[in-house]
């Protein structure tokens, strides 16, 4: 993250996300405000799991900006204790080991990490969990897709949690064909196989703004990675049409909200919604809250959260 990105984040502390800045002023659309649009917390006698997903950008940058275990622990306990946290990042393996030691948090004794083995300072995923999973799987089980550390799957009693960092189509859309004609299909097949056993929650940076409501200036971005027709059609064909529910959009069908800001875009609420919780249809109605935390620092992505009744 550049210094410009850092300045952009700090400007977001003035809550610009509460002001509608979308180029398309569709009747009924409104700016998302997590302070006023989240449901009341569940009662203490309700069994639930609270999950957080966050692309922290580069691990080294996060550390340099002051990311610490104490700070993360305070965040995870406010206002309801999170149970499981999925991270997505760009890092060298040595940074991963340093970061693992840095964020050892009481009660989060279950920690699972993966990163690219073919390209330095590239992609990776991690999950820390207070709840011990039944099983853990790394990757899709396909060598051609598993060398970039993009998927970790945790099995719990009632569902699978798939923590994913979907490949970006890249500058000049160099990886677009790989993304939409290879990765998405294999990832979708992987999820459907899991659903044969129990419902699935997909959490992560899926690197696609699904609809025009999910990006501040859609007309100008149709040839940009993350909003091409091919990527959006692939998202629909491989995820939405196969029964995976966009939990935030289900809860807030007309809310303009973003999870990725880029350099200085947070100053004027010009962003993209690239980070998602997708839920199997059989478990989607158990989602109590699907939310975005746009005021949390250290990255050009905002954390997203899910409260799931069990």
C-alpha positions in Angstrom: 0.0 0.0 0.0 1.4 3.4 -1.0 1.5 6.5 1.1 -1.3 7.8 -1.0 -3.4 4.8 0.0 -2.5 5.4 3.7 -3.7 9.0 3.3 -6.8 7.8 1.6 -7.6 5.5 4.5 -7.2 8.1 7.2 -9.5 10.4 5.3 -12.2 7.7 5.5 -12.3 8.2 9.3 -14.6 11.2 8.5 -17.2 8.6 7.3 -17.5 9.6 3.6 -19.0 6.1 3.0 -22.2 7.5 4.4 -22.5 9.8 1.4 -23.8 8.5 -1.8 -21.2 9.1 -4.5 -22.2 6.6 -7.2 -22.2 7.9 -10.7 -25.6 6.3 -11.4 -28.3 7.8 -9.2 -30.8 4.9 -9.4 -34.0 5.6 -7.4 -34.0 3.7 -4.2 -30.2 3.4 -3.9 -28.7 4.7 -0.7 -25.2 4.8 1.0 -24.5 2.0 3.4 -23.9 3.0 7.0 -22.9 0.2 9.3 -23.6 2.3 12.4 -27.3 2.5 11.6 -28.1 -0.4 9.3 -26.9 -3.5 11.2 -29.5 -5.5 13.2 -29.3 -5.7 17.0 -27.0 -8.3 18.4 -28.3 -11.8 19.0 -29.4 -12.7 22.6 -26.9 -14.4 24.8 -28.8 -17.7 24.7 -28.6 -17.9 20.9 -25.8 -20.2 19.5 -24.0 -18.4 16.6 -20.6 -18.0 15.0 -19.1 -14.6 14.1 -16.7 -14.7 11.1 -14.4 -11.9 9.8 -12.8 -11.8 6.4 -10.1 -9.3 5.5 -7.6 -8.6 2.7 -4.8 -6.9 4.7 -2.8 -6.2 1.5 0.9 -6.7 2.1 1.8 -8.3 5.5 5.1 -6.4 5.6 3.3 -3.1 5.1 0.7 -3.9 7.7 3.4 -4.6 10.2 5.2 -1.4 9.4 2.0 0.5 9.9 1.6 -0.9 13.4 -0.5 -4.0 13.0 -0.2 -5.8 16.4 -1.7 -8.6 18.3 -3.1 -6.3 21.0 -4.8 -4.1 18.4 -6.3 -7.0 16.5 -7.4 -8.7 19.8 -9.3 -5.5 20.8 -10.9 -5.4 17.4 -12.0 -9.0 17.4 -13.7 -8.6 20.8 -15.7 -5.5 19.9 -18.7 -5.6 20.1 -19.2 -9.4 19.8 -16.3 -11.8 20.0 -15.3 -13.0 16.6 -14.8 -16.8 16.4 -13.0 -17.2 13.1 -10.9 -14.8 11.0 -9.8 -15.3 7.4 -7.0 -13.2 6.1 -5.8 -12.6 2.5 -2.5 -11.0 1.8 0.6 -10.6 -0.4 3.7 -11.8 1.2 7.0 -13.7 1.1 7.1 -16.8 3.3 9.5 -15.2 5.8 6.9 -12.4 6.3 4.3 -15.0 6.9 6.3 -16.6 9.7 7.0 -13.2 11.3 3.3 -12.3 11.0 2.2 -15.6 12.5 4.3 -14.9 15.6 3.1 -11.3 15.7 -0.6 -12.0 16.0 -0.7 -14.9 18.5 -3.9 -14.1 20.3 -5.3 -15.7 23.4 -8.1 -18.2 22.7 -7.2 -18.3 19.0 -5.2 -21.5 19.2 -6.0 -22.8 15.7 -4.0 -21.2 13.0 -3.6 -22.2 9.3 -1.5 -20.4 6.7 -0.7 -20.8 3.0 1.2 -18.7 0.5 2.5 -18.8 -3.0 5.4 -21.1 -3.6 6.2 -20.0 -7.1 6.2 -16.2 -6.9 7.6 -14.1 -4.1 5.6 -11.4 -2.3 2.5 -12.7 -4.0 -0.8 -14.3 -2.8 -1.6 -16.1 0.4 -4.4 -16.9 2.8 -4.7 -17.6 6.5 -7.3 -18.5 9.1 -7.2 -18.1 12.8 -10.0 -19.6 14.8 -11.2 -19.9 18.4 -13.2 -22.9 17.4 -11.2 -26.0 16.4 -12.3 -27.3 13.0 -13.0 -30.9 12.3 -10.7 -30.9 9.3 -8.6 -28.5 7.2 -7.8 -28.6 3.5 -5.4 -26.5 1.6 -6.1 -25.7 -2.1 -8.5 -27.2 -4.5 -6.7 -30.5 -4.9 -5.6 -29.4 -8.4 -1.8 -28.7 -8.6 -2.2 -26.1 -11.4 -4.3 -24.0 -9.1 -2.7 -24.7 -5.7 0.7 -23.2 -6.0 -0.5 -19.6 -5.1 -1.9 -20.4 -1.6 -5.3 -19.1 -2.5 -7.7 -21.4 -0.6 -8.0 -22.9 2.9 -11.1 -24.8 3.8 -12.2 -25.5 7.4 -14.9 -28.0 8.2 -17.1 -27.2 11.2 -20.1 -29.1 12.6 -22.7 -27.3 10.6 -20.8 -26.1 7.5 -17.6 -25.7 5.6 -15.8 -22.3 5.6 -13.9 -21.7 2.4 -11.4 -18.9 2.8 -10.5 -17.7 -0.7 -8.4 -15.1 -2.5 -9.5 -15.4 -6.1 -6.9 -14.5 -8.8 -7.0 -11.0 -10.2 -7.2 -10.7 -14.0 -4.3 -8.4 -13.8 -3.0 -5.5 -15.8 -4.0 -5.7 -19.4 -6.3 -8.5 -18.4 -3.4 -10.9 -18.8 -5.0 -13.6 -16.6 -8.6 -13.0 -17.6 -8.8 -16.2 -19.6 -7.2 -18.3 -16.8 -9.6 -16.6 -14.3 -12.9 -17.1 -16.1 -12.3 -20.3 -18.1 -10.2 -22.3 -15.6 -10.1 -21.1 -12.1 -13.7 -20.1 -11.6 -15.0 -23.4 -13.0 -12.7 -25.5 -10.8 -13.4 -23.4 -7.7 -17.2 -23.7 -8.4 -16.8 -27.5 -8.8 -14.9 -27.7 -5.6 -17.6 -25.9 -3.7 -20.4 -28.0 -5.2 -18.5 -31.2 -4.1 -18.3 -29.8 -0.5 -22.1 -29.1 -0.6 -22.7 -32.8 -1.1 -21.7 -33.2 2.6 -22.9 -29.9 4.2 -23.5 -26.3 3.5 -20.7 -24.0 2.5 -19.7 -20.4 3.4 -17.3 -18.8 1.0 -15.4 -15.9 2.5 -12.8 -13.6 0.8 -11.6 -11.3 -1.8 -13.3 -12.6 -5.0 -11.9 -9.8 -7.2 -15.2 -9.1 -9.0 -17.7 -6.3 -8.6 -20.9 -8.3 -9.4 -23.2 -5.5 -10.5 -23.1 -1.8 -11.4 -24.3 -1.0 -7.8 -21.0 -2.5 -6.6 -18.6 0.0 -8.2 -18.7 3.8 -8.1 -18.3 4.4 -11.8 -19.4 1.4 -13.8 -19.5 2.9 -17.2 -15.8 3.8 -17.0 -14.6 0.4 -15.7 -16.0 -2.1 -18.1 -12.6 -3.0 -19.4 -10.9 -3.0 -15.9 -9.9 -6.1 -14.1 -12.7 -7.0 -11.7 -15.6 -5.5 -13.7 -15.3 -7.0 -17.2 -18.4 -8.6 -18.7 -16.5 -11.9 -18.7 -15.8 -11.8 -15.0 -19.3 -10.7 -14.1 -20.9 -13.4 -16.3 -18.5 -16.0 -14.8 -19.5 -15.0 -11.3 -23.2 -15.4 -12.2 -22.7 -18.7 -14.0 -20.4 -20.3 -11.5 -21.6 -19.0 -8.2 -24.9 -17.1 -8.2 -26.8 -19.4 -10.6 -25.5 -22.4 -8.7 -27.2 -21.4 -5.5 -24.5 -19.4 -3.7 -26.2 -16.4 -2.0 -24.4 -13.0 -1.8 -25.3 -12.5 1.9 -24.6 -8.7 2.0 -26.7 -8.0 -1.1 -29.5 -10.2 0.3 -29.6 -8.2 3.5 -29.1 -4.8 1.7 -30.5 -5.1 -1.9 -30.2 -1.3 -2.5 -27.2 -0.3 -0.4 -24.2 1.2 -2.2 -21.3 -0.1 -0.3 -17.6 -0.8 -1.1 -14.9 -3.0 0.4 -11.9 -1.9 -1.8 -10.8 1.7 -2.0 -7.5 2.0 -3.9 -5.4 5.1 -3.7 -7.3 8.2 -2.4 -10.7 6.8 -3.4 -11.8 6.5 0.2 -11.7 10.3 0.5 -14.8 10.6 -1.7 -16.3 7.1 -1.3 -15.2 5.9 -4.7 -14.7 2.2 -4.3 -15.5 -1.3 -5.4 -17.2 -4.2 -3.6 -14.8 -7.1 -4.2 -15.0 -8.9 -0.8 -17.9 -11.3 -0.1 -19.5 -13.9 2.0 -21.4 -16.4 -0.2 -23.6 -18.9 1.4 -25.3 -22.1 0.3 -29.0 -21.7 -0.1 -29.6 -24.2 2.6 -27.8 -22.0 5.2 -28.4 -18.5 3.9 -31.5 -17.9 6.0 -29.4 -18.5 9.1 -27.3 -15.4 8.4 -28.2 -12.8 11.0 -25.9 -10.1 9.8 -23.6 -9.5 6.8 -21.7 -6.3 7.2 -18.7 -4.1 6.1 -16.4 -2.3 8.5 -15.2 0.7 6.3 -13.4 2.5 9.2 -10.8 -0.2 9.9 -7.2 0.7 8.9 -4.0 -1.0 7.6 -5.3 -1.9 4.2 -7.0 -0.6 1.0 -9.6 -3.2 1.7 -12.2 -3.1 4.5 -12.9 -6.1 6.6 -16.3 -7.8 6.2 -18.2 -9.8 8.8 -20.9 -12.4 9.1 -23.0 -13.5 12.0 -24.4 -17.0 11.5 -27.0 -18.6 13.7 -26.2 -22.3 14.4 
